[in-house]
């Protein structure tokens, strides 16, 4: 297999056959009658692309024993809305990246400049109605709880979100009924962005969605195409050279299969006594904390009882879950049953995107297990998960 050519062939075939083509590569020959917004939104959801909006399965704040579907603001190519406020080195290098990437994929260059300008103008409009991170945090209480059947009425846009929601979760064979709850975040944004996309041509929308799709896949592409991103990356964060491919590949495996990856390391190197000592230390801290609550004079008795009960209920995840070292590897085999890869790094990138999306959607039908390790031992140092009242601590590093 020639990775340098095969990945490009796979990409172009996918874009042309599944996604309706990329107008910027086809110039005036692109057929705008092939564009269907509903189909495009479903396709990008299948590949875990959160352009325009995000659909995510989360813990239900009203009942932490359940999962609930949620929809909210999507991502931007430049991440923060503030980045689009004025023309600067970052916005220029971002647009140059679009142009350079397109020119590596086509000899039809007559409309590239105009298309790049239109793509950026659309995203700039979306950025204008996007909430900043600070606004999202400050306005979490503005989240709206509705139902699947009433979702379209709640958002009140030209997009049939109730129908779309059902189709998205069906990608993971999850059937939604009308009475299931949905948490709507950034409602004002969703209404505004839905209105914005109705004001742009099918060509601009198609160009934008495929561009955002390309952004997510660029790191899986051959060096010639990754090189088009380098100037943008340097402007964004000062990185002057690309990370070694071996580092990128190992990081991907660590991110995807951290529990399986940690197993051989734990079995060979980890000291079980260190884990037990940490558990004892945590229990001592817990007991001391409970004693401090009990002796406090600023809390009433009811508050003390609730605080101590919560402290006793904290789940501590230390080092690694027991099944990682168990002779019974059934759970690991089950968890990674769908992770089927081949020799094409790019094709594997597509597989990863679809698996990530499916795992998100199928989570809705799974039971909330407070003992679940949210992060693999290879990834985290320490974390507290409020909905599950669980604490994780890492005692070794694999990366």
N, C-alpha and C positions, 0 to 999 in steps of 0.2 A: 504493500500500500504506500502510495506517495502522499504523505500528509499535506504537503504544500499545495497540491492540486485537488486532491479528493475532497478536502474540507470546503473549498470554494464551490466545487460542483454540488456538494450536498446542500450548501447554503442557498445557492441560486435556485436550485430545484425546489427547495422548501418555500422560498419567497415567491417564486412564480406559480407553483402549483397549489400551495396551501393558503398563501397570504395575499394573492392577487397582484403580485409584482411590485417593484419599487420604481415609481415613475421617474425618479431622478436618474435612473440608469437607462430608461427607455426614451427619454425625450418626448417629442410630440406623438410618438406612436403608442403611448400607454392608453389603454381603453378605460375611460372613467366609468363606463357602465358596469365594470366588474366590481366596483366598490360597494360594499354593504357594511354599514356601521355596526349593526348587531353582530354580524359574523366576525368582523375584525375584533370587536371587544371580547368576544368569546375566545377567539384564537389567542389573543395576548394573555388572557386569563389562564389558558391552558399551559402557556409557557412562563407563567409566574411573573409577567410583566405588569407592574403597578403604575403604568402611565394613566393619567386622568383620575383614576380612583384606585383604592385598595379594597379588596375583599379578604377578610381574615377571620379565622375562628379563634375565639378568645374565651377566657374564663368569664363566666357570668358574675358580675359584681353583686347581684342580688341573691345569687345562690352559687357559691363557689364549688359546689359538687357537680355543676353542670357546665357544659360549653355552650356558647351562643355565637351565631354568625354576626359579623360586623362589616360595615362599609364606611369608608371615610376618604380623606384626601389622598391623592396619589403622589407619586414622586416627580421630581423635575430633573432634567439632565444635569443642571448645575446645582442640584440639591436644595439650595436656599433661595427663596423668592427675592431676597435682597440683591442677589448677584445680577439680576436683570434690570436693576433700577437705572443704570446708565451704561453707555458703551465704554468698555474698558479692555484691558489686555486679555482678561479671562473670556469675555464674550467674543472677542475677535478670534482667539485661538480655538474656541469651541466651534465657531462657524467654519474656520479653516479646516478643522478636523473633519467636519461633515464633507466638505468639498474634496479634500485629499482622499478620503475613503471612497467616495463615489468614483473618483477618477482612476482609482486602482481597479475598479470593477467594470468599467465601461469605456468605450471609445466615443460614445455619444455624449458630447459635452455641451451641446447648444443651450440647454436649459438648466444646467447645474447651478449657476450663480443665482438665477431667479428662484429656483427651488430652495436653495439654502436660505435665502432671505425670507421666503415664506414660512419655512419650517421654524426659523428662529422667531419670527414675528408672532406666530401662533403660540409658541411656548412662552414668549414674553407676556402675552395676554393672559395665559393661564397663571403665570407667576403673579400677575397683578391681583388676582382674586384668591391666591393661595395664602393660607395662614402660616405665619412664622412658627418656629418650634415653640417659642415662648407663648404665643397666642394659643397654640394647641394645648399646652399644659395648663394655662390659666383658664381655658374655657371647657375643660373636660366635663364640668357640670352641665354644659349645654347639650351634651349628647342626648339623643332622642331614642326612646325605646318604642319600636313599632312591630308590625308583623310582616311576614313575607307577602301576604295578600294585600296589605295596605302600603307596601314600600313605595310603589309608584306614586300613590297619592301623597305620601309624606314628602318625597323629594320634589314631586310636581314638576317634572321636566318632560321633554319630548321622548326621552328614552324610557322604555318599559322595563324599569328596574326589577319589578316582581318577576317577570318572565325571564329576564337575564339572570337573576339570582338563581332561579331554579336550574337553568341550563349550566351555569358555572359549577354548581355543586354536583350536578349529574355527571360531570367529568370524572368524578371519583365514585360514581354509582351511589350517590347520596340523594335520595328523593325528599324534597322539602314539601311540607304542607302549608296551607295558607295561614295557619294559626301560630306557626313557629316564630319566636321572637327574633328581631334583628336590631342591633345597636347601630344607630346612624350617628357618626361623628362628622364634624365640620359641615353641617347641613347647608349652611349658607354658601359654602364653597361648591358643594355638589350641584346646587341649583345654578350658580353662576357659570361653572365650567360647562355644564350641559347646554346652557344658552350660548356660550362662546363657540362650541364646536359646530353648532348649527349655522354659524355665520361664515364658515370657511368652506372652500371648495373640496370636493372629494379628492382631488389631486393633492392638495396640501395636507389633508388629514391622513391619507394613505402614506405620503412621504414621511410625516411625523411619526406615525406608529411604527413604520419599518425602521426609521432611524433609531428610535428608542429600543427596538428589538435588536438592532445591530450593536448598540452600546453594551447590551448585556452579554453579547457573545464575542466581542472583540478580543478578549483575552484568550479565547479558545482557538483563534484563527492563526494562520501562519505569520511568520515574522514580518513579511512585507506589509501586511495589513495592520498588525499591531504597531508598526512604526509610525503610522499616520496619527496615532494617539499621543506620541511622545511629547510634542511641543505643548499640547494641551495639559498633559500631566505635569510637565515642568512648571507651567504657569500656575496651575492649580495648587500644587504643594511643594514645588521645588525639586521634585525627583528628576535627576538628570539622566538616569539610565534605567533600563528595564530590569526588573527582578529576574534572577536566573530561573529558567524554565523548571528545573528540578525542584526549586523552592516553591514555585507556584503549584506544581502538580502535587507535591507532598502536602501543601496547605489545603488543597481541595479534598484530598483523601481524609485528612484530619477533620475537616469541617463536616464531611458527609458521613464518615464511618468511624467516628471517634471512639465509640464503645468497643467495636471490634479491634481497632488499632491499639487500644490500651491493654487488651487482654494479654498478649505475649510479653509486654513490658512488665505488667504487674506480676505475672507468674514468675518471671525471671529475676526481677530486681527489687520488688517492693517488700518492705519490712512490715509484716502484719502488726508487730508491736507498736510501731509508730502510729498506725491507725487507731489502735485501742487506746493509746495514751491521749490522742486527740479527743476521742469520745469521752474519756474521763474528764479531761480539761473542760470540754463544753458542758458537761453535766455539773461540774463545780461552778462554772460561771452562771449557769441557769439557777442553781440553788442559791447562790449569793444574790442574784438579781431578785429572786422571789422574796428573799429575806429583807432586802432593801425596800421592796414594795410593802411588805407586811409592817415594817417599822416606820414607814413614811407618815407624816402628820398632815399632808396637804391633799391626800386622796380620801374620798369617803369609802365606806366599807364595800358598797356595791362595785365601785370602780376597781378596788383592790382585788376583789374576787374574780372579776373578769380579766384583769391584767395578769394575775397569777395563773389562771386557767389557760390563757393564750400562751404564756411562757412555757407551761408544761406541755402544751400541744405542739410546740415547734418541732418540726421534723429536721433532723440533722443528717445531711448527706456528706459523708467524709471519705475522701480518697477515691472511692469507686463503688458502684453497686455490687452486691454480692454475686449476682449472676455473671459478672465479668470473669470471675475466677472459678466458677462452678464447672464441674465435669460435664454437666448437662448444658449444652450450648443451644438448646431449643429456642430460647428467647432471642438470642443473637441471630440465629438462622431465620427466625420469623420476621424480626425487625428489618433485616436486609434482604428479604426474599425477592423484592422487586429491583434490587440494584444489580442489573445485568448490563455489563459494559463490554465493549469490543476494543479493537486496536486504534480506532479513530478518536483522537482526543476531542475533535470538534463534535462528532456525533455523541460522544459521552456528555459533552456540555449540554446538548439539547435534552438528553435523557435526564440529566440532573435537574434542569429547569422544570421539566414535566413532573418529575417525582416530587420536587419541592412543593409544587402547586397541589398535587394530589394529596400529599400528606397534610397540607393545610385544610383542604376541604373535607377529607375523610375524618379528621379529628372531631368533627361535629357529632359523630355517632359513637365516639369512644367515651368510656367512663373516665371521670377525673380521678386520678390516683395520686394522693398526696405524697406517696413514696416515690413517685416518678422523678427520675433525674432529667431535668429540663436541658441541662448542658452536659456534654460528654466530659469525662475526667481530663481529657487532653486539652480542653479549651478554657476552663475557667480557673480563677484564683479563689474568689469568694463572692457569694451573691445571696441576697435574700429575696424570696418570691412571695410578696404579700398575699395574693389570692390563695396560695397553697399553704401559707404560713410555714415555709420550709427554708432551710438554710443549707447552702452548699459550700464546701471548702476543698480546695485542691492541695494535695501534699506532694505532688510531683509534677514534672513538666516533660512533655514529649516533643515540644517544638521550641 
